C-alpha cells in the first residue's frame, strides 16, 4: 500500500528542497530560514555544515514530482478529452 506524505511547503522551501536533492548541500548557498523549517519537518539531515535529504524528504520530493506529473496529464486530458496515454 502506498502512503501519502502531506507536508505543505512554501515555494521557497520547495525550491531549497530541490536544490538539496540536486546536490547543493553547503549551507552557505541555501536560505537559512528554509533549512530551519525543513529540519523541523525532518525533511533534511544536517551534518558538519552540509545538508542531505532525509528519507522523509525523499518521499516528499517524489510525491511532489508525481503530483506535478498528474497535473500535466489532467490538463492535457481537459484540452483533449479523448486523449489516451499508454
N, CA, C and O atoms as a Tinker XYZ file with bonds, in Angstrom:
   344  protein
     1  N      0.840000   -1.178000    0.000000    73     2
     2  CA     0.000000    0.000000    0.000000    64     1     3
     3  C      0.880000    1.234000    0.000000    63     2     4     5
     4  O      1.854000    1.313000    0.749000    81     3
     5  N      0.537000    2.195000   -0.838000    73     3     6
     6  CA     1.308000    3.415000   -0.971000    64     5     7
     7  C      0.844000    4.425000    0.078000    63     6     8     9
     8  O     -0.355000    4.638000    0.256000    81     7
     9  N      1.805000    5.044000    0.771000    73     7    10
    10  CA     1.471000    6.038000    1.781000    64     9    11
    11  C      1.714000    7.424000    1.232000    63    10    12    13
    12  O      2.675000    7.643000    0.495000    81    11
    13  N      0.858000    8.356000    1.582000    73    11    14
    14  CA     0.989000    9.740000    1.149000    64    13    15
    15  C      1.689000   10.553000    2.230000    63    14    16    17
    16  O      1.425000   10.392000    3.421000    81    15
    17  N      2.570000   11.414000    1.797000    73    15    18
    18  CA     3.280000   12.297000    2.715000    64    17    19
    19  C      2.796000   13.706000    2.435000    63    18    20    21
    20  O      3.191000   14.315000    1.441000    81    19
    21  N      1.938000   14.230000    3.308000    73    19    22
    22  CA     1.398000   15.554000    3.094000    64    21    23
    23  C      2.091000   16.533000    4.024000    63    22    24    25
    24  O      1.781000   16.625000    5.212000    81    23
    25  N      3.035000   17.259000    3.450000    73    23    26
    26  CA     3.770000   18.268000    4.203000    64    25    27
    27  C      3.759000   19.531000    3.361000    63    26    28    29
    28  O      4.494000   19.618000    2.377000    81    27
    29  N      2.941000   20.513000    3.722000    73    27    30
    30  CA     2.888000   21.730000    2.921000    64    29    31
    31  C      4.175000   22.540000    3.068000    63    30    32    33
    32  O      4.685000   22.730000    4.172000    81    31
    33  N      4.689000   23.011000    1.931000    73    31    34
    34  CA     5.891000   23.832000    1.926000    64    33    35
    35  C      5.632000   25.091000    1.128000    63    34    36    37
    36  O      4.822000   25.098000    0.201000    81    35
    37  N      6.328000   26.162000    1.497000    73    35    38
    38  CA     6.267000   27.370000    0.684000    64    37    39
    39  C      7.028000   27.110000   -0.609000    63    38    40    41
    40  O      7.763000   26.129000   -0.716000    81    39
    41  N      6.853000   27.977000   -1.574000    73    39    42
    42  CA     7.565000   27.830000   -2.853000    64    41    43
    43  C      9.081000   27.851000   -2.616000    63    42    44    45
    44  O      9.819000   27.079000   -3.228000    81    43
    45  N      9.540000   28.743000   -1.720000    73    43    46
    46  CA    10.966000   28.859000   -1.431000    64    45    47
    47  C     11.498000   27.587000   -0.757000    63    46    48    49
    48  O     12.592000   27.123000   -1.078000    81    47
    49  N     10.723000   27.030000    0.175000    73    47    50
    50  CA    11.136000   25.797000    0.854000    64    49    51
    51  C     11.206000   24.635000   -0.135000    63    50    52    53
    52  O     12.123000   23.815000   -0.084000    81    51
    53  N     10.231000   24.578000   -1.026000    73    51    54
    54  CA    10.218000   23.533000   -2.056000    64    53    55
    55  C     11.446000   23.676000   -2.954000    63    54    56    57
    56  O     12.085000   22.682000   -3.299000    81    55
    57  N     11.776000   24.918000   -3.332000    73    55    58
    58  CA    12.955000   25.162000   -4.167000    64    57    59
    59  C     14.234000   24.736000   -3.443000    63    58    60    61
    60  O     15.118000   24.127000   -4.045000    81    59
    61  N     14.328000   25.056000   -2.158000    73    59    62
    62  CA    15.502000   24.674000   -1.378000    64    61    63
    63  C     15.602000   23.155000   -1.289000    63    62    64    65
    64  O     16.696000   22.600000   -1.398000    81    63
    65  N     14.482000   22.483000   -1.092000    73    63    66
    66  CA    14.475000   21.022000   -1.039000    64    65    67
    67  C     14.981000   20.437000   -2.356000    63    66    68    69
    68  O     15.737000   19.466000   -2.355000    81    67
    69  N     14.572000   21.018000   -3.461000    73    67    70
    70  CA    15.023000   20.549000   -4.776000    64    69    71
    71  C     16.521000   20.794000   -4.981000    63    70    72    73
    72  O     17.227000   19.949000   -5.533000    81    71
    73  N     16.997000   21.959000   -4.531000    73    71    74
    74  CA    18.432000   22.241000   -4.635000    64    73    75
    75  C     19.246000   21.200000   -3.880000    63    74    76    77
    76  O     20.268000   20.721000   -4.372000    81    75
    77  N     18.788000   20.856000   -2.687000    73    75    78
    78  CA    19.480000   19.842000   -1.886000    64    77    79
    79  C     19.451000   18.495000   -2.621000    63    78    80    81
    80  O     20.447000   17.772000   -2.646000    81    79
    81  N     18.309000   18.173000   -3.211000    73    79    82
    82  CA    18.181000   16.916000   -3.951000    64    81    83
    83  C     19.133000   16.870000   -5.140000    63    82    84    85
    84  O     19.575000   15.795000   -5.548000    81    83
    85  N     19.445000   18.033000   -5.693000    73    83    86
    86  CA    20.350000   18.097000   -6.853000    64    85    87
    87  C     21.802000   18.269000   -6.450000    63    86    88    89
    88  O     22.654000   18.538000   -7.296000    81    87
    89  N     22.091000   18.116000   -5.162000    73    87    90
    90  CA    23.479000   18.093000   -4.719000    64    89    91
    91  C     24.036000   19.377000   -4.153000    63    90    92    93
    92  O     25.206000   19.416000   -3.770000    81    91
    93  N     23.245000   20.425000   -4.087000    73    91    94
    94  CA    23.728000   21.657000   -3.461000    64    93    95
    95  C     23.509000   21.479000   -1.960000    63    94    96    97
    96  O     22.398000   21.636000   -1.453000    81    95
    97  N     24.594000   21.148000   -1.265000    73    95    98
    98  CA    24.445000   20.750000    0.131000    64    97    99
    99  C     25.159000   21.666000    1.111000    63    98   100   101
   100  O     24.986000   21.518000    2.321000    81    99
   101  N     25.954000   22.608000    0.623000    73    99   102
   102  CA    26.653000   23.517000    1.519000    64   101   103
   103  C     25.665000   24.562000    2.026000    63   102   104   105
   104  O     25.029000   25.255000    1.231000    81   103
   105  N     25.536000   24.677000    3.335000    73   103   106
   106  CA    24.524000   25.562000    3.916000    64   105   107
   107  C     24.760000   27.030000    3.579000    63   106   108   109
   108  O     23.836000   27.836000    3.681000    81   107
   109  N     25.972000   27.392000    3.180000    73   107   110
   110  CA    26.242000   28.791000    2.812000    64   109   111
   111  C     25.479000   29.192000    1.551000    63   110   112   113
   112  O     25.252000   30.380000    1.320000    81   111
   113  N     25.086000   28.232000    0.745000    73   111   114
   114  CA    24.421000   28.509000   -0.526000    64   113   115
   115  C     22.904000   28.367000   -0.452000    63   114   116   117
   116  O     22.221000   28.483000   -1.470000    81   115
   117  N     22.374000   28.119000    0.738000    73   115   118
   118  CA    20.938000   27.878000    0.890000    64   117   119
   119  C     20.349000   28.829000    1.920000    63   118   120   121
   120  O     21.052000   29.312000    2.808000    81   119
   121  N     19.053000   29.094000    1.796000    73   119   122
   122  CA    18.369000   30.036000    2.704000    64   121   123
   123  C     18.263000   29.443000    4.114000    63   122   124   125
   124  O     17.679000   28.376000    4.296000    81   123
   125  N     18.832000   30.139000    5.114000    73   123   126
   126  CA    18.808000   29.619000    6.492000    64   125   127
   127  C     17.403000   29.350000    7.026000    63   126   128   129
   128  O     17.177000   28.340000    7.693000    81   127
   129  N     16.454000   30.250000    6.735000    73   127   130
   130  CA    15.083000   30.036000    7.231000    64   129   131
   131  C     14.469000   28.773000    6.633000    63   130   132   133
   132  O     13.765000   28.031000    7.318000    81   131
   133  N     14.739000   28.538000    5.357000    73   131   134
   134  CA    14.228000   27.319000    4.722000    64   133   135
   135  C     14.850000   26.083000    5.357000    63   134   136   137
   136  O     14.163000   25.100000    5.633000    81   135
   137  N     16.154000   26.146000    5.583000    73   135   138
   138  CA    16.841000   24.999000    6.202000    64   137   139
   139  C     16.277000   24.707000    7.589000    63   138   140   141
   140  O     16.074000   23.548000    7.950000    81   139
   141  N     16.025000   25.761000    8.364000    73   139   142
   142  CA    15.458000   25.570000    9.706000    64   141   143
   143  C     14.099000   24.880000    9.624000    63   142   144   145
   144  O     13.827000   23.938000   10.368000    81   143
   145  N     13.248000   25.357000    8.715000    73   143   146
   146  CA    11.914000   24.767000    8.582000    64   145   147
   147  C     11.987000   23.331000    8.075000    63   146   148   149
   148  O     11.287000   22.457000    8.588000    81   147
   149  N     12.823000   23.081000    7.079000    73   147   150
   150  CA    12.954000   21.723000    6.544000    64   149   151
   151  C     13.502000   20.766000    7.595000    63   150   152   153
   152  O     13.112000   19.599000    7.641000    81   151
   153  N     14.405000   21.258000    8.437000    73   151   154
   154  CA    14.939000   20.423000    9.521000    64   153   155
   155  C     13.858000   20.143000   10.572000    63   154   156   157
   156  O     13.753000   19.025000   11.076000    81   155
   157  N     13.053000   21.170000   10.903000    73   155   158
   158  CA    11.955000   20.963000   11.866000    64   157   159
   159  C     10.975000   19.915000   11.357000    63   158   160   161
   160  O     10.436000   19.124000   12.131000    81   159
   161  N     10.753000   19.918000   10.046000    73   159   162
   162  CA     9.828000   18.953000    9.448000    64   161   163
   163  C     10.483000   17.600000    9.184000    63   162   164   165
   164  O      9.839000   16.672000    8.694000    81   163
   165  N     11.778000   17.497000    9.516000    73   163   166
   166  CA    12.569000   16.278000    9.350000    64   165   167
   167  C     12.704000   15.843000    7.894000    63   166   168   169
   168  O     12.778000   14.655000    7.578000    81   167
   169  N     12.735000   16.863000    7.009000    73   167   170
   170  CA    12.900000   16.580000    5.592000    64   169   171
   171  C     14.365000   16.572000    5.185000    63   170   172   173
   172  O     14.720000   16.055000    4.126000    81   171
   173  N     15.211000   17.143000    6.025000    73   171   174
   174  CA    16.649000   17.158000    5.750000    64   173   175
   175  C     17.413000   16.729000    6.987000    63   174   176   177
   176  O     16.909000   16.791000    8.108000    81   175
   177  N     18.643000   16.291000    6.753000    73   175   178
   178  CA    19.578000   15.966000    7.831000    64   177   179
   179  C     20.758000   16.909000    7.695000    63   178   180   181
   180  O     21.232000   17.162000    6.587000    81   179
   181  N     21.237000   17.434000    8.824000    73   179   182
   182  CA    22.387000   18.333000    8.833000    64   181   183
   183  C     23.569000   17.626000    9.469000    63   182   184   185
   184  O     23.430000   16.930000   10.475000    81   183
   185  N     24.739000   17.815000    8.863000    73   183   186
   186  CA    25.951000   17.242000    9.420000    64   185   187
   187  C     27.154000   18.032000    8.917000    63   186   188   189
   188  O     27.399000   18.095000    7.712000    81   187
   189  N     27.898000   18.629000    9.829000    73   187   190
   190  CA    29.144000   19.342000    9.529000    64   189   191
   191  C     28.991000   20.388000    8.422000    63   190   192   193
   192  O     29.796000   20.428000    7.492000    81   191
   193  N     27.967000   21.228000    8.519000    73   191   194
   194  CA    27.790000   22.297000    7.548000    64   193   195
   195  C     27.213000   21.873000    6.214000    63   194   196   197
   196  O     27.130000   22.680000    5.289000    81   195
   197  N     26.817000   20.624000    6.105000    73   195   198
   198  CA    26.212000   20.100000    4.872000    64   197   199
   199  C     24.818000   19.577000    5.195000    63   198   200   201
   200  O     24.525000   19.210000    6.333000    81   199
   201  N     23.972000   19.548000    4.188000    73   199   202
   202  CA    22.623000   19.007000    4.361000    64   201   203
   203  C     22.348000   17.960000    3.292000    63   202   204   205
   204  O     22.860000   18.039000    2.176000    81   203
   205  N     21.540000   16.990000    3.653000    73   203   206
   206  CA    21.089000   15.966000    2.709000    64   205   207
   207  C     19.600000   15.733000    2.953000    63   206   208   209
   208  O     19.073000   16.066000    4.014000    81   207
   209  N     18.942000   15.165000    1.969000    73   207   210
   210  CA    17.535000   14.819000    2.154000    64   209   211
   211  C     17.433000   13.632000    3.097000    63   210   212   213
   212  O     18.184000   12.665000    2.978000    81   211
   213  N     16.514000   13.712000    4.018000    73   211   214
   214  CA    16.217000   12.552000    4.863000    64   213   215
   215  C     15.334000   11.606000    4.052000    63   214   216   217
   216  O     14.929000   11.930000    2.936000    81   215
   217  N     15.045000   10.466000    4.606000    73   215   218
   218  CA    14.146000    9.524000    3.931000    64   217   219
   219  C     12.779000   10.169000    3.709000    63   218   220   221
   220  O     12.172000   10.004000    2.651000    81   219
   221  N     12.303000   10.899000    4.706000    73   219   222
   222  CA    11.022000   11.593000    4.581000    64   221   223
   223  C     11.104000   12.689000    3.517000    63   222   224   225
   224  O     10.150000   12.902000    2.768000    81   223
   225  N     12.234000   13.378000    3.453000    73   223   226
   226  CA    12.429000   14.405000    2.433000    64   225   227
   227  C     12.404000   13.824000    1.030000    63   226   228   229
   228  O     11.845000   14.427000    0.114000    81   227
   229  N     13.001000   12.669000    0.864000    73   227   230
   230  CA    12.984000   11.997000   -0.433000    64   229   231
   231  C     11.558000   11.623000   -0.824000    63   230   232   233
   232  O     11.159000   11.773000   -1.979000    81   231
   233  N     10.799000   11.136000    0.151000    73   231   234
   234  CA     9.401000   10.761000   -0.109000    64   233   235
   235  C      8.573000   11.996000   -0.464000    63   234   236   237
   236  O      7.733000   11.954000   -1.363000    81   235
   237  N      8.818000   13.088000    0.250000    73   235   238
   238  CA     8.080000   14.340000   -0.015000    64   237   239
   239  C      8.375000   14.856000   -1.420000    63   238   240   241
   240  O      7.467000   15.286000   -2.131000    81   239
   241  N      9.630000   14.814000   -1.813000    73   239   242
   242  CA    10.020000   15.286000   -3.140000    64   241   243
   243  C      9.418000   14.394000   -4.226000    63   242   244   245
   244  O      8.926000   14.899000   -5.235000    81   243
   245  N      9.454000   13.093000   -4.032000    73   243   246
   246  CA     8.870000   12.160000   -5.006000    64   245   247
   247  C      7.375000   12.405000   -5.153000    63   246   248   249
   248  O      6.842000   12.365000   -6.262000    81   247
   249  N      6.699000   12.659000   -4.033000    73   247   250
   250  CA     5.262000   12.924000   -4.076000    64   249   251
   251  C      4.997000   14.204000   -4.859000    63   250   252   253
   252  O      4.066000   14.255000   -5.664000    81   251
   253  N      5.788000   15.218000   -4.636000    73   251   254
   254  CA     5.617000   16.490000   -5.336000    64   253   255
   255  C      5.781000   16.299000   -6.841000    63   254   256   257
   256  O      4.998000   16.838000   -7.624000    81   255
   257  N      6.787000   15.539000   -7.247000    73   255   258
   258  CA     7.017000   15.294000   -8.662000    64   257   259
   259  C      5.869000   14.507000   -9.275000    63   258   260   261
   260  O      5.467000   14.776000  -10.408000    81   259
   261  N      5.338000   13.539000   -8.539000    73   259   262
   262  CA     4.205000   12.752000   -9.029000    64   261   263
   263  C      2.971000   13.635000   -9.186000    63   262   264   265
   264  O      2.239000   13.510000  -10.167000    81   263
   265  N      2.736000   14.529000   -8.220000    73   263   266
   266  CA     1.586000   15.428000   -8.299000    64   265   267
   267  C      1.700000   16.358000   -9.506000    63   266   268   269
   268  O      0.704000   16.632000  -10.175000    81   267
   269  N      2.903000   16.839000   -9.783000    73   267   270
   270  CA     3.103000   17.710000  -10.942000    64   269   271
   271  C      2.832000   16.948000  -12.232000    63   270   272   273
   272  O      2.196000   17.473000  -13.145000    81   271
   273  N      3.310000   15.720000  -12.308000    73   271   274
   274  CA     3.091000   14.887000  -13.489000    64   273   275
   275  C      1.597000   14.646000  -13.704000    63   274   276   277
   276  O      1.100000   14.763000  -14.824000    81   275
   277  N      0.886000   14.311000  -12.628000    73   275   278
   278  CA    -0.554000   14.063000  -12.743000    64   277   279
   279  C     -1.308000   15.327000  -13.147000    63   278   280   281
   280  O     -2.296000   15.251000  -13.878000    81   279
   281  N     -0.851000   16.489000  -12.678000    73   279   282
   282  CA    -1.482000   17.758000  -13.056000    64   281   283
   283  C     -1.313000   18.008000  -14.554000    63   282   284   285
   284  O     -2.227000   18.511000  -15.209000    81   283
   285  N     -0.157000   17.662000  -15.089000    73   283   286
   286  CA     0.086000   17.822000  -16.527000    64   285   287
   287  C     -0.840000   16.905000  -17.318000    63   286   288   289
   288  O     -1.406000   17.314000  -18.332000    81   287
   289  N     -0.994000   15.671000  -16.858000    73   287   290
   290  CA    -1.882000   14.717000  -17.539000    64   289   291
   291  C     -3.326000   15.212000  -17.488000    63   290   292   293
   292  O     -4.040000   15.155000  -18.489000    81   291
   293  N     -3.760000   15.701000  -16.312000    73   291   294
   294  CA    -5.137000   16.216000  -16.207000    64   293   295
   295  C     -5.354000   17.388000  -17.164000    63   294   296   297
   296  O     -6.387000   17.463000  -17.829000    81   295
   297  N     -4.388000   18.297000  -17.234000    73   295   298
   298  CA    -4.510000   19.453000  -18.126000    64   297   299
   299  C     -4.581000   19.003000  -19.586000    63   298   300   301
   300  O     -5.361000   19.545000  -20.369000    81   299
   301  N     -3.767000   18.013000  -19.946000    73   299   302
   302  CA    -3.778000   17.508000  -21.321000    64   301   303
   303  C     -5.126000   16.866000  -21.639000    63   302   304   305
   304  O     -5.657000   17.044000  -22.736000    81   303
   305  N     -5.676000   16.126000  -20.689000    73   303   306
   306  CA    -6.968000   15.470000  -20.924000    64   305   307
   307  C     -8.102000   16.487000  -21.008000    63   306   308   309
   308  O     -9.058000   16.287000  -21.758000    81   307
   309  N     -8.003000   17.579000  -20.245000    73   307   310
   310  CA    -9.021000   18.614000  -20.331000    64   309   311
   311  C     -8.950000   19.301000  -21.690000    63   310   312   313
   312  O     -9.974000   19.684000  -22.256000    81   311
   313  N     -7.748000   19.451000  -22.202000    73   311   314
   314  CA    -7.566000   20.093000  -23.513000    64   313   315
   315  C     -8.002000   19.153000  -24.635000    63   314   316   317
   316  O     -8.564000   19.599000  -25.635000    81   315
   317  N     -7.748000   17.870000  -24.474000    73   315   318
   318  CA    -8.140000   16.854000  -25.459000    64   317   319
   319  C     -8.848000   15.726000  -24.708000    63   318   320   321
   320  O     -8.203000   14.766000  -24.285000    81   319
   321  N    -10.158000   15.833000  -24.541000    73   319   322
   322  CA   -10.893000   14.848000  -23.721000    64   321   323
   323  C    -10.689000   13.393000  -24.128000    63   322   324   325
   324  O    -10.747000   12.518000  -23.263000    81   323
   325  N    -10.453000   13.097000  -25.394000    73   323   326
   326  CA   -10.293000   11.706000  -25.810000    64   325   327
   327  C     -8.859000   11.209000  -25.727000    63   326   328   329
   328  O     -8.560000   10.094000  -26.153000    81   327
   329  N     -7.983000   12.020000  -25.187000    73   327   330
   330  CA    -6.564000   11.666000  -25.128000    64   329   331
   331  C     -6.331000   10.412000  -24.304000    63   330   332   333
   332  O     -6.802000   10.298000  -23.172000    81   331
   333  N     -5.588000    9.463000  -24.894000    73   331   334
   334  CA    -5.226000    8.235000  -24.172000    64   333   335
   335  C     -3.718000    8.164000  -24.087000    63   334   336   337
   336  O     -3.023000    8.287000  -25.096000    81   335
   337  N     -3.218000    7.966000  -22.894000    73   335   338
   338  CA    -1.774000    7.850000  -22.677000    64   337   339
   339  C     -1.455000    6.388000  -22.401000    63   338   340   341
   340  O     -2.077000    5.760000  -21.544000    81   339
   341  N     -0.496000    5.855000  -23.121000    73   339   342
   342  CA    -0.100000    4.466000  -22.921000    64   341   343
   343  C      1.305000    4.376000  -22.423000    63   342   344
   344  O      1.810000    3.276000  -22.198000    81   343
